Amino acid sequence: MTHDAQPDLGPAVKFPPPALFVAGLGAGVLIDRVIPASWVPSGHRLWEVLGVALGVVGLAVVYAGIISFRRHRTAVYPNRPASTLVASGVYAHTRNPMYVGMTTFYVGGVLLLHSVGALLLLPIVLRLLFVYVVQREEAHLRTAFPVEYARYCATVRRWL
């Protein structure tokens, strides 16, 4: 009797990671409606300008990560196996540029929406991201590219 090798399912992340950030912002806005709190003086436009700037920078970092993956012809979605380890472009500066970008975008949203609730939920969003996405991705990469990934981790930080 022979046993067939199990197919590589990749990190097997069960949901799109941006959903965590959307859920956090949405839940934060709902919290703000139930428990109103304002930390931004009315009429103060600096927060909106900063929010837009962070949103634009965040999206640019996310798209730079996606473009790097597409150039290297590897899976963008964490429910598919990686075909190569990307360590150039934005990945030379952080192992998770798309999540750094999403976090930056989220903070921009917090400022635009003046959302205390969303700000308070950010640590929970990041913890869920780490436990249910990042750890699975890292385990997959350690298995798929043991030597290369160990070298990469030794030289590039997980976040910033």
C-alpha positions as CSV (number, residue, x, y, z in Angstrom):
1,M,0.0,0.0,0.0
2,T,1.4,3.4,-1.0
3,H,0.6,6.7,0.6
4,D,0.2,9.7,-1.7
5,A,1.9,12.9,-0.5
6,Q,-0.4,15.5,0.9
7,P,-0.8,18.5,-1.4
8,D,0.6,21.8,-0.2
9,L,-2.4,23.8,0.9
10,G,-0.3,26.8,1.8
11,P,-1.0,28.7,5.0
12,A,-4.6,27.7,4.8
13,V,-5.9,31.0,6.0
14,K,-9.7,30.8,6.1
15,F,-10.6,34.4,5.3
16,P,-9.2,37.4,3.5
17,P,-7.0,39.4,5.9
18,P,-8.4,42.8,4.9
19,A,-11.7,41.5,6.4
20,L,-10.2,41.9,9.8
21,F,-9.5,45.5,9.3
22,V,-12.9,46.2,7.7
23,A,-14.6,44.5,10.6
24,G,-12.5,46.4,13.1
25,L,-13.4,49.8,11.6
26,G,-17.0,48.8,11.2
27,A,-17.3,47.6,14.8
28,G,-15.5,50.6,16.1
29,V,-17.9,53.0,14.3
30,L,-20.8,51.0,15.8
31,I,-19.2,51.3,19.3
32,D,-18.9,55.0,18.8
33,R,-22.7,55.2,18.0
34,V,-23.5,53.4,21.2
35,I,-20.9,55.1,23.4
36,P,-20.2,58.5,21.8
37,A,-16.8,59.9,22.5
38,S,-14.9,62.6,20.8
39,W,-11.2,63.1,20.9
40,V,-10.9,65.5,18.0
41,P,-11.8,69.2,18.5
42,S,-14.6,70.1,16.1
43,G,-13.6,72.0,13.0
44,H,-10.0,70.7,13.3
45,R,-9.0,69.7,9.7
46,L,-5.5,68.4,10.6
47,W,-6.9,65.0,11.5
48,E,-8.7,64.6,8.2
49,V,-5.6,65.6,6.2
50,L,-3.4,63.2,8.2
51,G,-6.1,60.5,7.8
52,V,-6.2,60.9,4.1
53,A,-2.3,60.9,3.9
54,L,-2.1,57.7,6.0
55,G,-4.8,56.1,3.9
56,V,-2.9,56.8,0.7
57,V,0.4,55.7,2.1
58,G,-1.2,52.5,3.5
59,L,-2.8,51.6,0.1
60,A,0.5,52.4,-1.7
61,V,2.4,49.9,0.6
62,V,-0.3,47.3,0.1
63,Y,-0.2,47.6,-3.6
64,A,3.6,47.6,-3.7
65,G,3.4,44.2,-1.9
66,I,0.9,42.9,-4.3
67,I,2.9,44.0,-7.3
68,S,6.0,42.3,-5.9
69,F,4.1,39.0,-5.5
70,R,2.7,39.3,-9.0
71,R,6.2,40.0,-10.5
72,H,7.5,36.9,-8.8
73,R,4.5,34.9,-9.8
74,T,3.6,33.8,-6.3
75,A,0.3,33.6,-4.5
76,V,-1.1,36.9,-3.2
77,Y,-3.9,35.2,-1.2
78,P,-2.8,33.4,2.0
79,N,-5.1,30.4,1.2
80,R,-2.7,29.3,-1.5
81,P,0.9,28.0,-1.3
82,A,3.8,30.3,-2.1
83,S,5.8,29.3,-5.2
84,T,8.8,31.5,-4.3
85,L,10.1,33.6,-1.3
86,V,9.9,37.3,-2.1
87,A,12.6,39.2,-0.4
88,S,13.0,42.3,-2.6
89,G,11.2,45.6,-3.0
90,V,9.1,46.4,0.0
91,Y,9.8,42.9,1.3
92,A,13.4,43.9,1.8
93,H,12.2,46.2,4.6
94,T,9.4,44.3,6.3
95,R,8.3,40.7,6.0
96,N,4.6,41.8,6.1
97,P,4.3,45.0,4.0
98,M,0.7,44.4,3.1
99,Y,-0.3,44.1,6.7
100,V,1.8,47.2,7.6
101,G,0.0,49.0,4.8
102,M,-3.5,47.8,6.0
103,T,-2.7,48.9,9.5
104,T,-1.6,52.3,8.2
105,F,-4.8,52.6,6.2
106,Y,-6.8,51.6,9.3
107,V,-5.2,54.3,11.4
108,G,-6.0,56.8,8.6
109,G,-9.6,55.6,8.7
110,V,-9.6,56.1,12.5
111,L,-8.5,59.7,12.1
112,L,-11.0,60.4,9.2
113,L,-13.9,58.8,11.1
114,H,-12.8,60.3,14.5
115,S,-13.4,56.8,15.8
116,V,-12.4,56.1,19.4
117,G,-14.0,52.6,19.1
118,A,-12.0,51.6,16.1
119,L,-8.8,52.9,17.7
120,L,-9.5,50.8,20.8
121,L,-10.2,47.7,18.6
122,L,-6.9,48.0,16.6
123,P,-4.9,45.9,19.1
124,I,-7.5,43.1,18.9
125,V,-7.5,43.3,15.1
126,L,-3.7,43.0,15.1
127,R,-3.7,40.1,17.5
128,L,-6.2,38.2,15.4
129,L,-4.1,39.0,12.3
130,F,-1.0,37.6,14.0
131,V,-2.6,34.5,15.4
132,Y,-4.8,33.5,12.5
133,V,-2.8,34.8,9.5
134,V,0.8,35.7,10.2
135,Q,1.7,32.6,12.2
136,R,0.2,30.3,9.6
137,E,2.0,32.1,6.8
138,E,5.3,31.9,8.6
139,A,4.8,28.2,9.3
140,H,4.1,27.6,5.7
141,L,7.2,29.6,4.6
142,R,9.4,27.8,7.1
143,T,8.3,24.5,5.6
144,A,8.4,25.5,2.0
145,F,11.7,27.4,2.1
146,P,13.5,26.4,5.3
147,V,17.0,27.7,4.6
148,E,16.0,30.8,2.6
149,Y,13.3,31.8,5.0
150,A,15.5,31.4,8.1
151,R,18.1,33.7,6.4
152,Y,15.4,36.2,5.4
153,C,14.0,36.3,9.0
154,A,17.5,36.9,10.3
155,T,17.9,40.0,8.2
156,V,14.4,41.5,7.8
157,R,12.0,42.4,10.6
158,R,8.5,41.1,10.8
159,W,6.9,44.5,10.9
160,L,9.1,47.6,10.8
